[in-house]
Amino acid sequence: MKNTKHTMRSKRPEYRTVVFRDQSADVRYLTRSTRTSEHTTTWQDGNIYPVIDVDLSSAAHLSRARGAEDTARHRRPVAAGRS
């Protein structure tokens, strides 16, 4: 079987513009993906795109990490021997 450029291209997944919505951090990203969804959302440009919900993204992780840093920064130092 001879592979041509045409048959090689047909094996590649189809990319489309989608919105990933991080429910825990309340953040949305417009990007390209091979994933699709039956659910849609309207983006800031007025176009409707498939929306893919994720439970935890790097945005949620960073916001939680920053919260931990802020908490650590605001703690008072404890003198030796005291708790």
TORPA-4810 file (N, C-alpha, C, O; in nm, 3 decimals):
<nodes>
NODE_1_0.085_-0.117_0.000_0.000_0.000_0.000_0.089_0.124_0.000_0.182_0.135_0.081_M
NODE_2_0.061_0.213_-0.089_0.142_0.333_-0.106_0.079_0.449_-0.029_-0.038_0.482_-0.048_K
NODE_3_0.159_0.512_0.059_0.111_0.629_0.133_0.136_0.754_0.052_0.249_0.779_0.008_N
NODE_4_0.036_0.831_0.033_0.050_0.960_-0.033_0.025_1.069_0.069_-0.020_1.042_0.180_T
NODE_5_0.056_1.190_0.032_0.032_1.302_0.123_-0.115_1.312_0.160_-0.150_1.347_0.273_K
NODE_6_-0.202_1.281_0.065_-0.345_1.290_0.090_-0.388_1.191_0.197_-0.462_1.227_0.289_H
NODE_7_-0.343_1.066_0.188_-0.384_0.967_0.288_-0.322_0.996_0.423_-0.382_0.967_0.526_T
NODE_8_-0.203_1.053_0.425_-0.140_1.088_0.552_-0.217_1.200_0.621_-0.234_1.197_0.743_M
NODE_9_-0.262_1.296_0.545_-0.339_1.406_0.604_-0.472_1.359_0.660_-0.518_1.411_0.761_R
NODE_10_-0.533_1.262_0.596_-0.664_1.216_0.642_-0.654_1.144_0.776_-0.756_1.129_0.843_S
NODE_11_-0.536_1.098_0.818_-0.519_1.031_0.946_-0.502_1.130_1.061_-0.514_1.091_1.177_K
NODE_12_-0.476_1.254_1.033_-0.457_1.353_1.138_-0.592_1.394_1.195_-0.690_1.405_1.122_R
NODE_13_-0.596_1.417_1.326_-0.724_1.459_1.386_-0.761_1.600_1.342_-0.674_1.682_1.311_P
NODE_14_-0.888_1.627_1.340_-0.938_1.759_1.300_-0.938_1.852_1.421_-1.000_1.822_1.523_E
NODE_15_-0.869_1.964_1.409_-0.867_2.064_1.515_-0.979_2.164_1.492_-1.010_2.199_1.378_Y
NODE_16_-1.038_2.211_1.601_-1.144_2.312_1.594_-1.126_2.407_1.712_-1.060_2.373_1.811_R
NODE_17_-1.184_2.523_1.702_-1.177_2.620_1.811_-1.280_2.581_1.916_-1.397_2.559_1.885_T
NODE_18_-1.236_2.572_2.041_-1.322_2.534_2.153_-1.289_2.623_2.273_-1.187_2.691_2.276_V
NODE_19_-1.378_2.620_2.370_-1.356_2.690_2.496_-1.342_2.584_2.605_-1.429_2.499_2.622_V
NODE_20_-1.231_2.591_2.680_-1.214_2.509_2.799_-1.256_2.595_2.917_-1.206_2.706_2.936_F
NODE_21_-1.349_2.543_2.998_-1.399_2.618_3.113_-1.358_2.545_3.241_-1.398_2.432_3.266_R
NODE_22_-1.276_2.613_3.321_-1.232_2.559_3.449_-1.335_2.598_3.554_-1.345_2.715_3.591_D
NODE_23_-1.411_2.502_3.600_-1.520_2.531_3.692_-1.471_2.570_3.830_-1.537_2.649_3.898_Q
NODE_24_-1.358_2.517_3.874_-1.312_2.548_4.010_-1.248_2.685_4.021_-1.253_2.747_4.127_S
NODE_25_-1.187_2.735_3.911_-1.122_2.867_3.916_-1.204_2.973_3.844_-1.166_3.090_3.843_A
NODE_26_-1.317_2.934_3.784_-1.403_3.026_3.709_-1.322_3.100_3.602_-1.327_3.223_3.593_D
NODE_27_-1.249_3.023_3.520_-1.166_3.078_3.413_-1.203_3.007_3.284_-1.230_2.887_3.284_V
NODE_28_-1.202_3.081_3.172_-1.230_3.021_3.041_-1.114_3.051_2.947_-1.055_3.159_2.952_R
NODE_29_-1.083_2.954_2.860_-0.976_2.968_2.762_-1.030_2.936_2.623_-1.096_2.834_2.605_Y
NODE_30_-1.004_3.022_2.528_-1.038_2.995_2.388_-0.913_2.939_2.323_-0.809_3.006_2.320_L
NODE_31_-0.922_2.818_2.271_-0.805_2.752_2.213_-0.850_2.654_2.105_-0.969_2.644_2.074_T
NODE_32_-0.755_2.583_2.050_-0.787_2.482_1.950_-0.764_2.344_2.010_-0.670_2.324_2.088_R
NODE_33_-0.851_2.249_1.975_-0.841_2.115_2.030_-0.906_2.016_1.935_-0.985_2.053_1.848_S
NODE_34_-0.872_1.890_1.952_-0.939_1.784_1.877_-1.066_1.740_1.949_-1.148_1.668_1.892_T
NODE_35_-1.082_1.782_2.073_-1.202_1.746_2.150_-1.321_1.830_2.103_-1.304_1.938_2.048_R
NODE_36_-1.438_1.778_2.126_-1.560_1.851_2.095_-1.661_1.826_2.206_-1.638_1.744_2.295_T
NODE_37_-1.771_1.895_2.200_-1.872_1.883_2.304_-2.009_1.917_2.247_-2.019_1.990_2.149_S
NODE_38_-2.112_1.863_2.308_-2.248_1.898_2.269_-2.289_2.031_2.330_-2.383_2.096_2.283_E
NODE_39_-2.219_2.073_2.436_-2.250_2.199_2.505_-2.177_2.314_2.434_-2.067_2.296_2.383_H
NODE_40_-2.240_2.430_2.433_-2.179_2.546_2.369_-2.182_2.667_2.461_-2.256_2.670_2.560_T
NODE_41_-2.101_2.766_2.427_-2.098_2.892_2.501_-2.068_3.004_2.403_-2.008_2.981_2.298_T
NODE_42_-2.110_3.123_2.437_-2.081_3.240_2.354_-1.956_3.306_2.408_-1.949_3.339_2.527_T
NODE_43_-1.857_3.327_2.322_-1.731_3.388_2.360_-1.744_3.539_2.350_-1.846_3.590_2.303_W
NODE_44_-1.643_3.612_2.394_-1.643_3.759_2.395_-1.657_3.819_2.256_-1.703_3.932_2.241_Q
NODE_45_-1.617_3.744_2.152_-1.627_3.794_2.015_-1.766_3.776_1.956_-1.791_3.813_1.841_D
NODE_46_-1.858_3.718_2.034_-1.995_3.698_1.989_-2.019_3.565_1.919_-2.133_3.531_1.891_G
NODE_47_-1.913_3.489_1.891_-1.927_3.359_1.826_-1.959_3.251_1.929_-1.924_3.263_2.046_N
NODE_48_-2.025_3.146_1.881_-2.062_3.034_1.966_-1.963_2.921_1.941_-1.938_2.883_1.826_I
NODE_49_-1.905_2.866_2.050_-1.806_2.759_2.040_-1.846_2.644_2.131_-1.916_2.664_2.230_Y
NODE_50_-1.801_2.522_2.098_-1.820_2.411_2.191_-1.744_2.440_2.320_-1.635_2.496_2.316_P
NODE_51_-1.802_2.403_2.435_-1.736_2.427_2.563_-1.707_2.293_2.629_-1.793_2.205_2.635_V
NODE_52_-1.585_2.279_2.679_-1.542_2.157_2.747_-1.511_2.195_2.891_-1.421_2.275_2.918_I
NODE_53_-1.586_2.136_2.984_-1.567_2.166_3.126_-1.456_2.079_3.183_-1.451_1.958_3.160_D
NODE_54_-1.367_2.142_3.258_-1.262_2.070_3.331_-1.276_2.104_3.478_-1.319_2.213_3.514_V
NODE_55_-1.239_2.010_3.562_-1.254_2.030_3.707_-1.136_2.105_3.767_-1.152_2.177_3.866_D
NODE_56_-1.019_2.087_3.710_-0.901_2.149_3.768_-0.799_2.176_3.659_-0.757_2.084_3.589_L
NODE_57_-0.759_2.300_3.646_-0.657_2.335_3.548_-0.540_2.400_3.620_-0.541_2.412_3.743_S
NODE_58_-0.441_2.441_3.544_-0.327_2.508_3.605_-0.369_2.640_3.668_-0.306_2.683_3.765_S
NODE_59_-0.472_2.705_3.617_-0.519_2.832_3.676_-0.568_2.810_3.819_-0.540_2.890_3.908_A
NODE_60_-0.641_2.703_3.841_-0.690_2.674_3.975_-0.574_2.639_4.067_-0.571_2.679_4.183_A
NODE_61_-0.481_2.563_4.014_-0.364_2.525_4.093_-0.285_2.648_4.135_-0.244_2.661_4.250_H
NODE_62_-0.262_2.740_4.041_-0.186_2.860_4.071_-0.259_2.949_4.172_-0.195_3.005_4.261_L
NODE_63_-0.389_2.961_4.159_-0.462_3.046_4.253_-0.458_2.986_4.393_-0.451_3.060_4.491_S
NODE_64_-0.463_2.855_4.403_-0.454_2.791_4.535_-0.313_2.804_4.591_-0.297_2.828_4.711_R
NODE_65_-0.212_2.790_4.506_-0.073_2.803_4.552_-0.047_2.945_4.599_0.019_2.965_4.701_A
NODE_66_-0.097_3.043_4.526_-0.080_3.183_4.567_-0.149_3.209_4.700_-0.097_3.283_4.783_R
NODE_67_-0.264_3.149_4.720_-0.334_3.165_4.847_-0.252_3.110_4.962_-0.250_3.169_5.070_G
NODE_68_-0.186_2.996_4.940_-0.101_2.938_5.044_0.020_3.026_5.072_0.061_3.040_5.187_A
NODE_69_0.077_3.086_4.967_0.190_3.176_4.985_0.149_3.299_5.065_0.221_3.342_5.154_E
NODE_70_0.033_3.355_5.033_-0.015_3.473_5.105_-0.038_3.439_5.252_-0.005_3.519_5.340_D
NODE_71_-0.095_3.323_5.279_-0.118_3.282_5.416_0.013_3.269_5.491_0.025_3.314_5.605_T
NODE_72_0.113_3.209_5.427_0.244_3.191_5.491_0.311_3.325_5.515_0.378_3.342_5.617_A
NODE_73_0.295_3.420_5.424_0.357_3.552_5.437_0.299_3.630_5.554_0.370_3.707_5.619_R
NODE_74_0.170_3.611_5.581_0.104_3.690_5.684_0.112_3.626_5.822_0.063_3.684_5.919_H
NODE_75_0.171_3.510_5.832_0.187_3.448_5.964_0.295_3.520_6.041_0.396_3.563_5.985_R
NODE_76_0.273_3.533_6.170_0.376_3.591_6.253_0.480_3.485_6.286_0.445_3.369_6.309_R
NODE_77_0.608_3.522_6.288_0.709_3.424_6.328_0.689_3.384_6.473_0.654_3.466_6.558_P
NODE_78_0.713_3.257_6.500_0.695_3.205_6.635_0.833_3.197_6.700_0.927_3.146_6.639_V
NODE_79_0.844_3.246_6.822_0.973_3.241_6.893_1.007_3.098_6.925_0.918_3.014_6.940_A
NODE_80_1.136_3.068_6.935_1.181_2.932_6.963_1.122_2.885_7.095_1.120_2.960_7.193_A
NODE_81_1.075_2.761_7.098_1.021_2.704_7.219_0.872_2.732_7.236_0.809_2.674_7.325_G
NODE_82_0.814_2.818_7.153_0.669_2.845_7.161_0.601_2.785_7.040_0.661_2.769_6.934_R
NODE_83_0.474_2.751_7.057_0.398_2.703_6.943_0.274_2.784_6.923_0.197_2.757_6.830_S
</nodes>
